[in-house]
Amino acid sequence: MHAKYVSFIASREAIQELYAGEAEDGIQFSEPVAMESPADILDAPIGLGEVKVVLELLTVAINTTAAGAILIERIFDLIKKYQGLQVRIQDPKSGRELGRVSVKTSREEVARVLAS
Amino acid sequence: MIQAFSLDPSSLALWCDQETLGKLASKESLMEAVSACLFDTSDVVERAVSLLPHEDDKRLVRRLAGTIWHEQRHFLDLMLTNYGAFRVRQFLTLYVNMGHLFGAVRSGGDTLVCPLDAYLDPVRRHLLGIDHVPEGVQQIAKEARDRESMVRNERQAIPFAGQNLAFGGDAQLEALGFLFQQGAVSNIFGADAFADLEGTLPHVERNNLRYRWIFLVADALGLTRESSEGRVDVDAAFLGALLIAGLASRRWGQEQSHTADGLGSGYCAQRLKGLFETLKKMSVEPFQDPSKSWEQVNEAARLTFGRTVVEEMREDYAREEKWLGQVLALPGLSENVSLVCKDYHVLRGRLLKLFEEGPLFFTDPLHYSFGLVSNLKPITIMSAPGGVLGKAPKGWDMVSGYQEAGSSSAEGFWWWSSTPSEPEREEQTLALTQWKAWIEIIEWRAPIAKLLMKGRAHRTQFGPELIAAEMRLKAGGTEIRFDPLFAFPRDMRVESSAFFLLTGKAQAVCDVCRSNVLQGSGWILSPWLFRKHTRLAQQAIEALGGGEIGRLKFIRDWSVWLVCDVCDAKWRPLTES
């Protein structure tokens, strides 16, 4: 199997946990990257100051089918652990969004997205 | 996506979006009052507001004045506090390194990849086809990433009062901005006007934890009390002192001091929590003389981390002085970069001196409102994302604009941002003085720094500045390409609720078909969405009249589009490729 690359965007806590998890054969992680820009702060509260979840991005190289299955399990563990968590899946080569994982998503759907 | 005012930490400039302002305050008398907030003293503002005939207009200008004072507080804290100064140096360091970076990329015949941190990661390097990292780029990229990591660590949530709160450096800067905005509105316009304003805020604003988390801290320290009118008052002077102490983070690789619970002196969130624990033990007297509050907080810092707040700030400034000496000695450093680094450091020194002489002007909203806020004068940039045809208004200089090559059409020349021609300053004015050098920074070095940090994926940004910076780099021989994940901002299509919340309107007009868009329907489209999808851009050009005029209008227009559900449904498939 050629390595399959996908990027996950989720809350900082979830991404850090995914990244810090036990190293599995067939999975290679990038460093997590903050989605928030250092230039983003300091706008005035005039109607739009909603609390934003701090998001991070993690790109993963999946080298084997088994590794893909383990990754899916890890994502669902996070979904179970963090209430309301949503994980956005993007294609790092094009930036295109491939799908979103939430408590309503099935493992099969995620597997399909990762295989696409 | 829509802001009326924002303080850009990359240049310390206050940006005012004249189109958003125009939607809020279209009458000339209102704009004059807003202008007074930007350029005059608080008594002039107060007088301008009192002359407005309608109560709604008064309320709006008070609200806008508050947001300007909020931004001016950021201008202050980005230089006064250790954490703020660290955030500014994040950008200054990139300006210093830019010449070297571009030289390294060009000499190897390489393309510059943005964001820079892609160079440091084997997975991203592989994906982007980076087979070698130009010499010198690695070090600059690493420095930028390390600084960003420090900011990221500040966003770590810490358990507090039964919640997980991320009250790191940026959150503390926002809390200071908010507290002193509220204080200035209340002190300058009066408590009744303030209560009236608070009462008209939408529910989401009144309960906005982004700014109001500090009230949880106040509550836990016993710094609140109920007034006879049933209002809950907070001891803002104590909180002001506490936040400045929290922001006195120990940087520059200094040895850190830790509490028994492991809270360190280097990070603002940990400092605040550590100070909180100490103050709990010291027993805090709420609503005492503000100078006593300051002394108590300053002493709490010494007990918690071994240095008072003032000592921590002095040490930070001394180290910055050494850093500046090294920077200025660098061969080939651009004159303007050298000027802005010095200018910033000198103004910071002035602020620290004032702080030591009279801390209450910085910690107590009452002293601040009448003794300091009117003197804070960041460089003001008026932006017009939709572009304004012709030259900048009299008395203003263009910062960014466009002239279509070979076009004699009136539609072929416009400005996007402008700044007042160099203003006169009084002795007490607290402003950056190397105006021309800062304008160069605003024009192109700051946007390039943003590209280097996060590509084009910024929440708050001004499209034309990034595009102009890219074009300038290219003209200078530096080719640029983006990590696709950072090639465009996120969320380029969002629900329209923000628009209605901001304007207070119940309906608006669709920018495409001119039909009514009712609150609760419609979408806001980012101008970047049109730049990303060619077929959508074609539709936009048609909607703007088509032909050459439509094309020029499209190039000019970097404003957001409000579209109805019907137009959105028609256009959405064009964005799905």
Chai-1 contact restraints between the chains, C-beta under 6 A:
chainA,res_idxA,chainB,res_idxB,connection_type,confidence,min_distance_angstrom,max_distance_angstrom,comment,restraint_id
A,Y5,B,L127,contact,1.0,0.0,6.0,A-B,restraint_1
A,S7,B,L485,contact,1.0,0.0,6.0,A-B,restraint_2
A,Q28,B,V123,contact,1.0,0.0,6.0,A-B,restraint_3
A,S30,B,D121,contact,1.0,0.0,6.0,A-B,restraint_4
A,S30,B,V123,contact,1.0,0.0,6.0,A-B,restraint_5
A,S30,B,R124,contact,1.0,0.0,6.0,A-B,restraint_6
A,E31,B,D121,contact,1.0,0.0,6.0,A-B,restraint_7
A,A34,B,R152,contact,1.0,0.0,6.0,A-B,restraint_8
A,S37,B,K454,contact,1.0,0.0,6.0,A-B,restraint_9
A,S37,B,H458,contact,1.0,0.0,6.0,A-B,restraint_10
A,P38,B,Q90,contact,1.0,0.0,6.0,A-B,restraint_11
A,P38,B,E148,contact,1.0,0.0,6.0,A-B,restraint_12
A,P38,B,V151,contact,1.0,0.0,6.0,A-B,restraint_13
A,P38,B,M453,contact,1.0,0.0,6.0,A-B,restraint_14
A,A39,B,S10,contact,1.0,0.0,6.0,A-B,restraint_15
A,A39,B,K450,contact,1.0,0.0,6.0,A-B,restraint_16
A,A39,B,H458,contact,1.0,0.0,6.0,A-B,restraint_17
A,D40,B,H458,contact,1.0,0.0,6.0,A-B,restraint_18
A,D40,B,R459,contact,1.0,0.0,6.0,A-B,restraint_19
A,D40,B,T460,contact,1.0,0.0,6.0,A-B,restraint_20
A,I41,B,D170,contact,1.0,0.0,6.0,A-B,restraint_21
A,L42,B,L7,contact,1.0,0.0,6.0,A-B,restraint_22
A,L42,B,H74,contact,1.0,0.0,6.0,A-B,restraint_23
A,D43,B,Q3,contact,1.0,0.0,6.0,A-B,restraint_24
A,D43,B,S6,contact,1.0,0.0,6.0,A-B,restraint_25
A,D43,B,T460,contact,1.0,0.0,6.0,A-B,restraint_26
A,A44,B,F5,contact,1.0,0.0,6.0,A-B,restraint_27
A,A44,B,T67,contact,1.0,0.0,6.0,A-B,restraint_28
A,A44,B,H70,contact,1.0,0.0,6.0,A-B,restraint_29
A,A44,B,E71,contact,1.0,0.0,6.0,A-B,restraint_30
A,P45,B,Y211,contact,1.0,0.0,6.0,A-B,restraint_31
A,I46,B,A4,contact,1.0,0.0,6.0,A-B,restraint_32
A,I46,B,T67,contact,1.0,0.0,6.0,A-B,restraint_33
A,G47,B,L501,contact,1.0,0.0,6.0,A-B,restraint_34
A,G47,B,L502,contact,1.0,0.0,6.0,A-B,restraint_35
A,L48,B,A498,contact,1.0,0.0,6.0,A-B,restraint_36
A,G49,B,N208,contact,1.0,0.0,6.0,A-B,restraint_37
A,G49,B,R210,contact,1.0,0.0,6.0,A-B,restraint_38
A,V51,B,L209,contact,1.0,0.0,6.0,A-B,restraint_39
A,V51,B,R210,contact,1.0,0.0,6.0,A-B,restraint_40
A,V54,B,R155,contact,1.0,0.0,6.0,A-B,restraint_41
A,T59,B,V123,contact,1.0,0.0,6.0,A-B,restraint_42
A,A61,B,V123,contact,1.0,0.0,6.0,A-B,restraint_43
A,P92,B,L127,contact,1.0,0.0,6.0,A-B,restraint_44
A,P92,B,L485,contact,1.0,0.0,6.0,A-B,restraint_45
A,S94,B,P484,contact,1.0,0.0,6.0,A-B,restraint_46
A,G95,B,P484,contact,1.0,0.0,6.0,A-B,restraint_47
A,G95,B,L485,contact,1.0,0.0,6.0,A-B,restraint_48
A,G95,B,A487,contact,1.0,0.0,6.0,A-B,restraint_49
